[in-house]
Amino acid sequence: MFIRALSGFKKALGPEHTLTLETVGNLSNLYRDQGKPVKMEQMYMRALAGCEKALGNEHISTLNTVNNLGILYRRQGKLEEAEQMYEQALVSCEKALGSDHTLTLHTDFARVRAQNFHYEQAHDE
């Protein structure tokens, strides 16, 4: 169903339209629920490229996609990649929304640093 919707939105509205990008995100979540991390990552990367192009690096949809990639990488044990995503999300979120809106991202960033043996840095976060 999501694949048909994605195809229709892409054809009618274009690949960077918000409805197309939202459908890509929904498809990513479906792949997560089905336990298909490779397809999930592909969809998140596709959504990220589209969000960055259409909405900019500091739009909430872009930030959510970056954070979702961080979560995926952390769960896969790809801690360096997760740390990069969390740091990117944290910096952009603080710049766009202020430090009061970063609690979840901040916590995820500190968690991955701790898992990646950056205990002192994680504690400081």
ZIVENZI-V724999 format. One record per backbone hydrogen bond with DSSP energy under -0.5 kcal/mol. NH is the residue of the N-H (numbers start at 1). CO is the residue of the C=O. Records with the same first field share a line. If there is no record, write none. Layout:
BEGIN
NH = CO  CO
END
This chain:
BEGIN
5 = 1
6 = 2
7 = 3
8 = 4
9 = 5
10 = 6
11 = 7
12 = 8
13 = 9
14 = 9  10
17 = 14
21 = 17
22 = 18
23 = 19
24 = 20
25 = 21
26 = 22
27 = 23
28 = 24
29 = 25
30 = 26
31 = 27
32 = 28
33 = 29
34 = 30
35 = 32
36 = 31
37 = 35
40 = 36
41 = 37
42 = 38
43 = 39
44 = 40
45 = 41
46 = 42
47 = 43
48 = 44
49 = 45
50 = 46
51 = 47
52 = 48
53 = 49
54 = 50
55 = 51
56 = 51  52
59 = 56
63 = 59
64 = 60
65 = 61
66 = 62
67 = 63
68 = 64
69 = 65
70 = 66
71 = 67
72 = 68
73 = 69
74 = 70
75 = 71
76 = 72
77 = 74
78 = 73
79 = 77
82 = 78
83 = 79
84 = 80
85 = 81
86 = 82
87 = 83
88 = 84
89 = 85
90 = 86
91 = 87
92 = 88
93 = 89
94 = 90
95 = 91
96 = 92
97 = 93
98 = 93  94
101 = 98
102 = 99
106 = 102
107 = 103
108 = 104
109 = 105
110 = 106
111 = 107
112 = 108
113 = 109
114 = 110
115 = 111
116 = 112
117 = 114
118 = 113
122 = 118
123 = 119
124 = 120
125 = 121
END
